[in-house]
Amino acid sequence: MMSHFEPKIDLVLGFSPVFEKSTTLNKLIEYDTLTVGMLYLGLAKSGKAYMGVGRNMAYRKSKFYEVGGFRNLTHNRAGDDDLIVQKIANDNNVAICFGKDSTVWTPAKTTWKTWVKQKRRHLSVAPQYTTSSKIRLTVEPIFRGLFYATVIAMIVLGGFEAQIVAVGAFILRWGLQKILINSTAKRIHIKPFSGLMVLFADIFLPLMTFFLLNTNSNYRRQYTKW
């Protein structure tokens, strides 16, 4: 990670997947962690960093003090790593460190209850993201939902040709998604995901996130006050 600190780089972001297990919950968490990592590292590479994982990120001490450190963030009990990234990052001072040798592994939650609680805690800081970050993070799930809604509408309400187009579009997206996810997983030696897990997670995770964001007011109060 330190090798990425060129003169103009103030912040280096790494990836932290979870240890593999064969349970459905663990595979879902593995998928969620991988796709979140792909998103925040991809946006960071394009100059739009919005978050990081505290156990695998580094920043210059001088830059930390320049932006005021954790000043104005001390009321948060979660999300300080995301918010410090947004204070430090600009369009060209962030590097990413992604690969087998730069990966920090961590255990996954072992019950649905503890995982949901963890997700709520992570999402509790989302309202404090910058407006531009909120917009970027909202666009893809909206279009994903519109895609599935359109496919269902075409199959249920459309004629034979519309149904063929809908099924074809669905299979094409599913296949491309599986290739993209598993090619990325291969780079850091994560076992590939089955087609069914890719499909299930692609639909379930955005719905879960939407539900938690809209039922998270109590958790936001809990994690923004000491």
ZINOR-V249420 format. One record per pair of residues at least 24 apart in sequence whose C-alpha atoms are under 8 Angstrom apart, sorted by sequence separation. I is the first residue (numbers start at 1). J is the second residue. D is the distance in whole Angstrom. If there is no record, write none. Layout:
# ZINOR-V249420
i:I j:J d:D
i:I j:J d:D
This chain:
# ZINOR-V249420
i:64 j:88 d:7
i:174 j:198 d:8
i:63 j:88 d:7
i:174 j:199 d:7
i:15 j:41 d:8
i:14 j:41 d:8
i:54 j:81 d:5
i:13 j:41 d:7
i:53 j:81 d:6
i:52 j:81 d:6
i:53 j:82 d:7
i:51 j:81 d:7
i:52 j:82 d:5
i:51 j:82 d:4
i:50 j:82 d:7
i:51 j:83 d:7
i:50 j:83 d:8
i:52 j:85 d:7
i:51 j:85 d:6
i:50 j:85 d:6
i:51 j:86 d:7
i:49 j:85 d:7
i:50 j:86 d:5
i:16 j:53 d:7
i:49 j:86 d:7
i:14 j:52 d:8
i:15 j:53 d:7
i:13 j:52 d:6
i:14 j:53 d:7
i:16 j:55 d:8
i:50 j:89 d:8
i:13 j:53 d:8
i:16 j:56 d:7
i:49 j:89 d:6
i:15 j:56 d:6
i:48 j:89 d:8
i:49 j:90 d:8
i:14 j:56 d:5
i:48 j:90 d:7
i:79 j:121 d:8
i:13 j:56 d:7
i:14 j:57 d:5
i:47 j:90 d:7
i:48 j:91 d:6
i:78 j:121 d:6
i:79 j:122 d:6
i:86 j:129 d:8
i:13 j:57 d:5
i:47 j:91 d:4
i:78 j:122 d:7
i:86 j:130 d:8
i:12 j:57 d:6
i:13 j:58 d:7
i:46 j:91 d:8
i:47 j:92 d:6
i:49 j:94 d:7
i:79 j:124 d:8
i:83 j:128 d:8
i:11 j:57 d:7
i:12 j:58 d:5
i:47 j:93 d:8
i:78 j:124 d:8
i:79 j:125 d:6
i:83 j:129 d:7
i:11 j:58 d:6
i:12 j:59 d:6
i:47 j:94 d:7
i:56 j:103 d:8
i:78 j:125 d:7
i:11 j:59 d:4
i:56 j:104 d:6
i:10 j:59 d:5
i:11 j:60 d:7
i:45 j:94 d:7
i:55 j:104 d:7
i:76 j:125 d:8
i:10 j:60 d:5
i:44 j:94 d:7
i:45 j:95 d:7
i:44 j:95 d:7
i:45 j:96 d:7
i:44 j:96 d:7
i:10 j:63 d:7
i:41 j:96 d:6
i:1 j:58 d:8
i:141 j:206 d:6
i:11 j:85 d:8
i:11 j:88 d:7
i:10 j:88 d:8
i:11 j:89 d:7
i:30 j:108 d:8
i:10 j:89 d:8
i:29 j:108 d:7
i:50 j:129 d:8
i:13 j:94 d:8
i:11 j:93 d:6
i:12 j:94 d:6
i:13 j:95 d:6
i:14 j:96 d:6
i:15 j:97 d:7
i:26 j:108 d:7
i:9 j:92 d:7
i:10 j:93 d:5
i:11 j:94 d:5
i:12 j:95 d:5
i:13 j:96 d:5
i:14 j:97 d:5
i:15 j:98 d:6
i:26 j:109 d:8
i:50 j:133 d:6
i:8 j:92 d:8
i:9 j:93 d:4
i:10 j:94 d:6
i:11 j:95 d:6
i:12 j:96 d:5
i:13 j:97 d:6
i:14 j:98 d:6
i:26 j:110 d:7
i:8 j:93 d:6
i:9 j:94 d:6
i:12 j:97 d:7
i:25 j:110 d:8
i:48 j:133 d:8
i:103 j:188 d:8
i:9 j:95 d:7
i:17 j:103 d:7
i:19 j:105 d:6
i:25 j:111 d:8
i:15 j:102 d:8
i:16 j:103 d:6
i:17 j:104 d:7
i:18 j:105 d:5
i:19 j:106 d:6
i:25 j:112 d:7
i:100 j:187 d:7
i:14 j:102 d:7
i:15 j:103 d:6
i:16 j:104 d:5
i:17 j:105 d:5
i:18 j:106 d:5
i:19 j:107 d:5
i:99 j:187 d:6
i:100 j:188 d:4
i:14 j:103 d:7
i:15 j:104 d:7
i:16 j:105 d:5
i:17 j:106 d:6
i:18 j:107 d:5
i:19 j:108 d:7
i:99 j:188 d:5
i:100 j:189 d:7
i:123 j:212 d:8
i:124 j:213 d:8
i:5 j:95 d:8
i:16 j:106 d:7
i:18 j:108 d:5
i:123 j:213 d:7
i:4 j:95 d:7
i:4 j:96 d:8
i:120 j:212 d:6
i:124 j:216 d:7
i:4 j:97 d:8
i:119 j:212 d:8
i:120 j:213 d:8
i:123 j:216 d:8
i:124 j:217 d:8
i:124 j:219 d:6
i:125 j:220 d:7
i:1 j:97 d:6
i:120 j:216 d:7
i:124 j:220 d:5
i:121 j:219 d:7
i:120 j:219 d:7
i:121 j:220 d:8
i:124 j:223 d:7
i:1 j:102 d:7
i:121 j:223 d:7
i:78 j:223 d:6
i:35 j:181 d:8
i:77 j:223 d:5
i:78 j:224 d:7
i:76 j:223 d:6
i:77 j:224 d:6
i:76 j:224 d:4
i:77 j:225 d:7
i:75 j:224 d:5
i:76 j:225 d:6
i:77 j:226 d:7
i:75 j:225 d:5
i:76 j:226 d:8
i:34 j:185 d:7
i:75 j:226 d:6
i:31 j:193 d:8
i:27 j:193 d:8
i:31 j:198 d:8
i:28 j:197 d:7
i:32 j:201 d:8
i:20 j:190 d:8
i:27 j:197 d:8
i:31 j:201 d:7
i:28 j:201 d:7
i:32 j:205 d:7
